C-alpha cells in the first residue's frame, strides 16, 4: 500500500483528484503506523478482519 500511494499513485494524484473526490475510505485489516498516517489523511474508517461464522 505504501509503495502504491507514494510511488505509483503519486504520479497521477492531481489528474485523479481533478476528476473524482474521495468521499469515504474503508480499510480492512491492521495497517502499520506509516500506512495509517497516509490513510488517516483520507478520513479512513478501519475495520478488523473477521473470520468465522455467526448465527
N, CA, C and O atoms as a CHARMM CRD file, in Angstrom:
* protein
*
  220
    1    1 UNK  N      0.81000  -1.15600   0.00000 PROA 1      0.00000
    2    1 UNK  CA     0.00000   0.00000   0.00000 PROA 1      0.00000
    3    1 UNK  C      0.87300   1.24600   0.00000 PROA 1      0.00000
    4    1 UNK  O      0.60300   2.19700  -0.73300 PROA 1      0.00000
    5    2 UNK  N      1.91700   1.24200   0.81900 PROA 2      0.00000
    6    2 UNK  CA     2.78900   2.42000   0.87800 PROA 2      0.00000
    7    2 UNK  C      3.43800   2.70500  -0.47000 PROA 2      0.00000
    8    2 UNK  O      3.47500   3.85200  -0.91500 PROA 2      0.00000
    9    3 UNK  N      3.94500   1.66900  -1.11600 PROA 3      0.00000
   10    3 UNK  CA     4.57200   1.85200  -2.42200 PROA 3      0.00000
   11    3 UNK  C      3.55500   2.35600  -3.43900 PROA 3      0.00000
   12    3 UNK  O      3.84800   3.25100  -4.23200 PROA 3      0.00000
   13    4 UNK  N      2.37600   1.78500  -3.41200 PROA 4      0.00000
   14    4 UNK  CA     1.33900   2.18400  -4.36800 PROA 4      0.00000
   15    4 UNK  C      1.01200   3.67400  -4.21600 PROA 4      0.00000
   16    4 UNK  O      0.93400   4.39900  -5.20800 PROA 4      0.00000
   17    5 UNK  N      0.82400   4.12000  -2.99000 PROA 5      0.00000
   18    5 UNK  CA     0.43300   5.51100  -2.75900 PROA 5      0.00000
   19    5 UNK  C      1.58800   6.47000  -3.01700 PROA 5      0.00000
   20    5 UNK  O      1.40100   7.49900  -3.66700 PROA 5      0.00000
   21    6 UNK  N      2.77800   6.14800  -2.51800 PROA 6      0.00000
   22    6 UNK  CA     3.89300   7.09300  -2.61000 PROA 6      0.00000
   23    6 UNK  C      4.60800   7.07200  -3.95400 PROA 6      0.00000
   24    6 UNK  O      5.16900   8.08900  -4.36200 PROA 6      0.00000
   25    7 UNK  N      4.60200   5.95700  -4.64100 PROA 7      0.00000
   26    7 UNK  CA     5.34600   5.85800  -5.90500 PROA 7      0.00000
   27    7 UNK  C      4.42900   5.80200  -7.13300 PROA 7      0.00000
   28    7 UNK  O      4.60700   6.57400  -8.07500 PROA 7      0.00000
   29    8 UNK  N      3.46400   4.90400  -7.12300 PROA 8      0.00000
   30    8 UNK  CA     2.62100   4.69700  -8.29700 PROA 8      0.00000
   31    8 UNK  C      1.54000   5.76600  -8.41400 PROA 8      0.00000
   32    8 UNK  O      1.46800   6.47300  -9.41900 PROA 8      0.00000
   33    9 UNK  N      0.70600   5.88200  -7.39200 PROA 9      0.00000
   34    9 UNK  CA    -0.43100   6.80100  -7.45400 PROA 9      0.00000
   35    9 UNK  C      0.00000   8.26500  -7.45200 PROA 9      0.00000
   36    9 UNK  O     -0.66900   9.10600  -8.05300 PROA 9      0.00000
   37   10 UNK  N      1.09300   8.57200  -6.79400 PROA 10     0.00000
   38   10 UNK  CA     1.50900   9.97100  -6.66600 PROA 10     0.00000
   39   10 UNK  C      1.71100  10.64100  -8.02700 PROA 10     0.00000
   40   10 UNK  O      1.54500  11.85500  -8.14800 PROA 10     0.00000
   41   11 UNK  N      2.06600   9.86500  -9.04400 PROA 11     0.00000
   42   11 UNK  CA     2.25500  10.40700 -10.39100 PROA 11     0.00000
   43   11 UNK  C      0.93900  10.89100 -11.00500 PROA 11     0.00000
   44   11 UNK  O      0.93400  11.77900 -11.85700 PROA 11     0.00000
   45   12 UNK  N     -0.17800  10.29800 -10.56300 PROA 12     0.00000
   46   12 UNK  CA    -1.47900  10.57300 -11.15800 PROA 12     0.00000
   47   12 UNK  C     -2.44400  11.26600 -10.20100 PROA 12     0.00000
   48   12 UNK  O     -3.60100  11.49100 -10.55300 PROA 12     0.00000
   49   13 UNK  N     -1.99100  11.60500  -9.00600 PROA 13     0.00000
   50   13 UNK  CA    -2.87700  12.13600  -7.96800 PROA 13     0.00000
   51   13 UNK  C     -3.59700  13.40800  -8.40500 PROA 13     0.00000
   52   13 UNK  O     -4.80400  13.53200  -8.19700 PROA 13     0.00000
   53   14 UNK  N     -2.88300  14.34600  -9.00300 PROA 14     0.00000
   54   14 UNK  CA    -3.51800  15.60400  -9.41500 PROA 14     0.00000
   55   14 UNK  C     -4.59500  15.37500 -10.46600 PROA 14     0.00000
   56   14 UNK  O     -5.68300  15.94400 -10.37700 PROA 14     0.00000
   57   15 UNK  N     -4.29500  14.54300 -11.46100 PROA 15     0.00000
   58   15 UNK  CA    -5.27500  14.26000 -12.51600 PROA 15     0.00000
   59   15 UNK  C     -6.47600  13.51000 -11.94800 PROA 15     0.00000
   60   15 UNK  O     -7.61700  13.78500 -12.32200 PROA 15     0.00000
   61   16 UNK  N     -6.22200  12.56900 -11.05100 PROA 16     0.00000
   62   16 UNK  CA    -7.31100  11.78400 -10.46600 PROA 16     0.00000
   63   16 UNK  C     -8.20800  12.66000  -9.61400 PROA 16     0.00000
   64   16 UNK  O     -9.43100  12.60200  -9.74400 PROA 16     0.00000
   65   17 UNK  N     -7.62700  13.46700  -8.75100 PROA 17     0.00000
   66   17 UNK  CA    -8.44100  14.28800  -7.86400 PROA 17     0.00000
   67   17 UNK  C     -9.16000  15.41200  -8.60900 PROA 17     0.00000
   68   17 UNK  O    -10.11200  15.98800  -8.08400 PROA 17     0.00000
   69   18 UNK  N     -8.71700  15.72600  -9.81600 PROA 18     0.00000
   70   18 UNK  CA    -9.44600  16.69300 -10.63600 PROA 18     0.00000
   71   18 UNK  C    -10.72500  16.07300 -11.20100 PROA 18     0.00000
   72   18 UNK  O    -11.66800  16.78800 -11.54000 PROA 18     0.00000
   73   19 UNK  N    -10.75200  14.74500 -11.30000 PROA 19     0.00000
   74   19 UNK  CA   -11.89900  14.04200 -11.86700 PROA 19     0.00000
   75   19 UNK  C    -12.83400  13.44300 -10.82600 PROA 19     0.00000
   76   19 UNK  O    -14.02500  13.26800 -11.08400 PROA 19     0.00000
   77   20 UNK  N    -12.29900  13.12900  -9.65700 PROA 20     0.00000
   78   20 UNK  CA   -13.09500  12.42900  -8.64500 PROA 20     0.00000
   79   20 UNK  C    -12.72200  12.92600  -7.25500 PROA 20     0.00000
   80   20 UNK  O    -11.59400  13.35400  -7.01000 PROA 20     0.00000
   81   21 UNK  N    -13.67800  12.86100  -6.36700 PROA 21     0.00000
   82   21 UNK  CA   -13.44300  13.23200  -4.97000 PROA 21     0.00000
   83   21 UNK  C    -13.62100  11.99600  -4.10100 PROA 21     0.00000
   84   21 UNK  O    -14.59100  11.25700  -4.26600 PROA 21     0.00000
   85   22 UNK  N    -12.71300  11.76900  -3.19700 PROA 22     0.00000
   86   22 UNK  CA   -12.82100  10.64900  -2.27300 PROA 22     0.00000
   87   22 UNK  C    -13.83500  11.03400  -1.20800 PROA 22     0.00000
   88   22 UNK  O    -13.64300  12.00300  -0.47300 PROA 22     0.00000
   89   23 UNK  N    -14.92400  10.26000  -1.13300 PROA 23     0.00000
   90   23 UNK  CA   -15.96200  10.54800  -0.15200 PROA 23     0.00000
   91   23 UNK  C    -15.87000   9.64400   1.06300 PROA 23     0.00000
   92   23 UNK  O    -16.30000  10.01500   2.15500 PROA 23     0.00000
   93   24 UNK  N    -15.31800   8.47800   0.87700 PROA 24     0.00000
   94   24 UNK  CA   -15.11300   7.57000   2.00200 PROA 24     0.00000
   95   24 UNK  C    -13.96500   6.63300   1.66400 PROA 24     0.00000
   96   24 UNK  O    -13.63800   6.40400   0.50000 PROA 24     0.00000
   97   25 UNK  N    -13.38000   6.11100   2.69700 PROA 25     0.00000
   98   25 UNK  CA   -12.24500   5.21500   2.51800 PROA 25     0.00000
   99   25 UNK  C    -12.33600   4.16800   3.61400 PROA 25     0.00000
  100   25 UNK  O    -12.13600   4.48100   4.78800 PROA 25     0.00000
  101   26 UNK  N    -12.63300   2.93800   3.24700 PROA 26     0.00000
  102   26 UNK  CA   -12.78100   1.83900   4.18600 PROA 26     0.00000
  103   26 UNK  C    -11.53300   0.97600   4.12400 PROA 26     0.00000
  104   26 UNK  O    -11.09200   0.59100   3.04100 PROA 26     0.00000
  105   27 UNK  N    -10.96500   0.67300   5.27900 PROA 27     0.00000
  106   27 UNK  CA    -9.74600  -0.13500   5.34700 PROA 27     0.00000
  107   27 UNK  C    -10.03800  -1.37700   6.17200 PROA 27     0.00000
  108   27 UNK  O    -10.48900  -1.28100   7.31300 PROA 27     0.00000
  109   28 UNK  N     -9.77800  -2.54500   5.59000 PROA 28     0.00000
  110   28 UNK  CA    -9.92200  -3.81200   6.29600 PROA 28     0.00000
  111   28 UNK  C     -8.53300  -4.32600   6.62800 PROA 28     0.00000
  112   28 UNK  O     -7.66200  -4.37600   5.76000 PROA 28     0.00000
  113   29 UNK  N     -8.32400  -4.70700   7.87100 PROA 29     0.00000
  114   29 UNK  CA    -7.02800  -5.21700   8.27900 PROA 29     0.00000
  115   29 UNK  C     -6.38700  -4.32100   9.32000 PROA 29     0.00000
  116   29 UNK  O     -7.05600  -3.50100   9.94800 PROA 29     0.00000
  117   30 UNK  N     -5.07900  -4.48600   9.49700 PROA 30     0.00000
  118   30 UNK  CA    -4.35900  -3.74600  10.52300 PROA 30     0.00000
  119   30 UNK  C     -3.11200  -3.09900   9.91000 PROA 30     0.00000
  120   30 UNK  O     -2.01500  -3.64800  10.02200 PROA 30     0.00000
  121   31 UNK  N     -3.27000  -1.95100   9.27300 PROA 31     0.00000
  122   31 UNK  CA    -2.11900  -1.29000   8.67500 PROA 31     0.00000
  123   31 UNK  C     -1.14900  -0.79100   9.75400 PROA 31     0.00000
  124   31 UNK  O     -1.55700  -0.47500  10.87100 PROA 31     0.00000
  125   32 UNK  N      0.12600  -0.72800   9.40400 PROA 32     0.00000
  126   32 UNK  CA     1.11300  -0.22300  10.35200 PROA 32     0.00000
  127   32 UNK  C      0.99800   1.29100  10.48200 PROA 32     0.00000
  128   32 UNK  O      0.20300   1.91800   9.78200 PROA 32     0.00000
  129   33 UNK  N      1.78000   1.87100  11.36400 PROA 33     0.00000
  130   33 UNK  CA     1.65600   3.30400  11.65400 PROA 33     0.00000
  131   33 UNK  C      1.98000   4.17400  10.44400 PROA 33     0.00000
  132   33 UNK  O      1.37700   5.23400  10.27600 PROA 33     0.00000
  133   34 UNK  N      2.91800   3.75000   9.60000 PROA 34     0.00000
  134   34 UNK  CA     3.24900   4.52300   8.39300 PROA 34     0.00000
  135   34 UNK  C      2.06800   4.54800   7.42900 PROA 34     0.00000
  136   34 UNK  O      1.76000   5.58900   6.84800 PROA 34     0.00000
  137   35 UNK  N      1.41100   3.41600   7.25900 PROA 35     0.00000
  138   35 UNK  CA     0.24800   3.34300   6.38000 PROA 35     0.00000
  139   35 UNK  C     -0.91400   4.13300   6.96900 PROA 35     0.00000
  140   35 UNK  O     -1.61700   4.83700   6.24400 PROA 35     0.00000
  141   36 UNK  N     -1.12000   4.02000   8.28400 PROA 36     0.00000
  142   36 UNK  CA    -2.21200   4.76200   8.93200 PROA 36     0.00000
  143   36 UNK  C     -2.02800   6.26600   8.79600 PROA 36     0.00000
  144   36 UNK  O     -3.00300   7.00300   8.65300 PROA 36     0.00000
  145   37 UNK  N     -0.78800   6.72300   8.83900 PROA 37     0.00000
  146   37 UNK  CA    -0.52700   8.15900   8.69900 PROA 37     0.00000
  147   37 UNK  C     -1.03000   8.67200   7.35700 PROA 37     0.00000
  148   37 UNK  O     -1.55900   9.78000   7.27300 PROA 37     0.00000
  149   38 UNK  N     -0.86700   7.87800   6.31500 PROA 38     0.00000
  150   38 UNK  CA    -1.36500   8.26100   4.98700 PROA 38     0.00000
  151   38 UNK  C     -2.87000   8.07700   4.90800 PROA 38     0.00000
  152   38 UNK  O     -3.58100   8.97000   4.44700 PROA 38     0.00000
  153   39 UNK  N     -3.35800   6.93500   5.35000 PROA 39     0.00000
  154   39 UNK  CA    -4.78900   6.63000   5.26400 PROA 39     0.00000
  155   39 UNK  C     -5.63300   7.59600   6.07500 PROA 39     0.00000
  156   39 UNK  O     -6.74100   7.93800   5.66200 PROA 39     0.00000
  157   40 UNK  N     -5.13600   8.03900   7.21400 PROA 40     0.00000
  158   40 UNK  CA    -5.89000   8.98700   8.04000 PROA 40     0.00000
  159   40 UNK  C     -6.13900  10.29700   7.30000 PROA 40     0.00000
  160   40 UNK  O     -7.13900  10.97200   7.54300 PROA 40     0.00000
  161   41 UNK  N     -5.23100  10.65200   6.40000 PROA 41     0.00000
  162   41 UNK  CA    -5.41200  11.85400   5.59900 PROA 41     0.00000
  163   41 UNK  C     -6.60400  11.77600   4.66200 PROA 41     0.00000
  164   41 UNK  O     -7.10200  12.79800   4.18800 PROA 41     0.00000
  165   42 UNK  N     -7.05900  10.55800   4.39600 PROA 42     0.00000
  166   42 UNK  CA    -8.23700  10.34800   3.54600 PROA 42     0.00000
  167   42 UNK  C     -9.49900  10.15600   4.39000 PROA 42     0.00000
  168   42 UNK  O    -10.57200   9.88700   3.85100 PROA 42     0.00000
  169   43 UNK  N     -9.37200  10.29300   5.70400 PROA 43     0.00000
  170   43 UNK  CA   -10.52600  10.07400   6.57300 PROA 43     0.00000
  171   43 UNK  C    -10.92300   8.61700   6.64900 PROA 43     0.00000
  172   43 UNK  O    -12.10900   8.29800   6.73200 PROA 43     0.00000
  173   44 UNK  N     -9.94700   7.73300   6.62300 PROA 44     0.00000
  174   44 UNK  CA   -10.21500   6.29300   6.58800 PROA 44     0.00000
  175   44 UNK  C    -10.97200   5.81700   7.82800 PROA 44     0.00000
  176   44 UNK  O    -10.78100   6.31900   8.93600 PROA 44     0.00000
  177   45 UNK  N    -11.83200   4.83400   7.59900 PROA 45     0.00000
  178   45 UNK  CA   -12.52700   4.12500   8.66500 PROA 45     0.00000
  179   45 UNK  C    -11.94600   2.71900   8.67400 PROA 45     0.00000
  180   45 UNK  O    -11.86100   2.07400   7.62900 PROA 45     0.00000
  181   46 UNK  N    -11.55100   2.24400   9.84100 PROA 46     0.00000
  182   46 UNK  CA   -10.84600   0.96300   9.96200 PROA 46     0.00000
  183   46 UNK  C    -11.75400  -0.13000  10.50900 PROA 46     0.00000
  184   46 UNK  O    -12.49200   0.07800  11.47200 PROA 46     0.00000
  185   47 UNK  N    -11.68500  -1.28500   9.88500 PROA 47     0.00000
  186   47 UNK  CA   -12.37600  -2.47600  10.34000 PROA 47     0.00000
  187   47 UNK  C    -11.35600  -3.59400  10.43800 PROA 47     0.00000
  188   47 UNK  O    -10.48900  -3.72200   9.57400 PROA 47     0.00000
  189   48 UNK  N    -11.45100  -4.40500  11.48100 PROA 48     0.00000
  190   48 UNK  CA   -10.54900  -5.54400  11.60300 PROA 48     0.00000
  191   48 UNK  C    -11.12800  -6.71600  10.82900 PROA 48     0.00000
  192   48 UNK  O    -12.32100  -6.75600  10.52900 PROA 48     0.00000
  193   49 UNK  N    -10.27100  -7.65500  10.51500 PROA 49     0.00000
  194   49 UNK  CA   -10.72500  -8.84800   9.81000 PROA 49     0.00000
  195   49 UNK  C    -11.63300  -9.66500  10.70000 PROA 49     0.00000
  196   49 UNK  O    -11.47300  -9.70200  11.92000 PROA 49     0.00000
  197   50 UNK  N    -12.56800 -10.30400  10.08300 PROA 50     0.00000
  198   50 UNK  CA   -13.48800 -11.15700  10.82200 PROA 50     0.00000
  199   50 UNK  C    -13.46400 -12.52900  10.17600 PROA 50     0.00000
  200   50 UNK  O    -13.80100 -12.67700   9.00100 PROA 50     0.00000
  201   51 UNK  N    -13.06800 -13.52300  10.94000 PROA 51     0.00000
  202   51 UNK  CA   -13.03400 -14.88900  10.43300 PROA 51     0.00000
  203   51 UNK  C    -14.04700 -15.72400  11.20900 PROA 51     0.00000
  204   51 UNK  O    -14.15300 -15.61400  12.43000 PROA 51     0.00000
  205   52 UNK  N    -14.76800 -16.53200  10.50600 PROA 52     0.00000
  206   52 UNK  CA   -15.72300 -17.41400  11.16600 PROA 52     0.00000
  207   52 UNK  C    -17.15400 -17.07500  10.79800 PROA 52     0.00000
  208   52 UNK  O    -17.41400 -16.25300   9.91900 PROA 52     0.00000
  209   53 UNK  N    -18.04900 -17.71100  11.47100 PROA 53     0.00000
  210   53 UNK  CA   -19.46900 -17.56400  11.20100 PROA 53     0.00000
  211   53 UNK  C    -20.19300 -17.11900  12.45800 PROA 53     0.00000
  212   53 UNK  O    -19.73900 -17.39000  13.56900 PROA 53     0.00000
  213   54 UNK  N    -21.30300 -16.44600  12.28900 PROA 54     0.00000
  214   54 UNK  CA   -22.17100 -16.09800  13.41200 PROA 54     0.00000
  215   54 UNK  C    -23.58500 -16.51100  13.07100 PROA 54     0.00000
  216   54 UNK  O    -23.95000 -16.63500  11.90100 PROA 54     0.00000
  217   55 UNK  N    -24.35700 -16.71900  14.08300 PROA 55     0.00000
  218   55 UNK  CA   -25.75900 -17.09100  13.87600 PROA 55     0.00000
  219   55 UNK  C    -26.63600 -15.98200  14.36100 PROA 55     0.00000
  220   55 UNK  O    -27.86000 -16.08300  14.28300 PROA 55     0.00000
